[in-house]
Amino acid sequence: MSMPIKNDLIDIYNKMSNEDKVFMIELMRKDIVVPVMVTIDETKKRCVHMHLCDEVPVFLNGVYIDLNLEDKIRIKDGDFI
């Protein structure tokens, strides 16, 4: 990405309201994953990449923007390290 575009994006971001930011994240939700470390016991750990929830992927929580993850972690036998 060239610098002029980056600078334009920074300007746009600085002018955005929190509602605008929520809208932007909702547009990008299919491209966002959040790594979550799952620990079952001392020997079984796994980093799972969770997607944002389809129904309410992002919402305002006061001045913060919360990401709402899928409601279940899907792990199969043998997935642990």
Buried (B, 14 or more C-beta within 10 A) or exposed (E): EEEEEEEEEEEEEEEEEEEEBBEBBBEEBEEBEEEEEBEEEEEEEBEBEBBBBEEEBBBEEEEEBEBBBBEEEEEEEEEBE
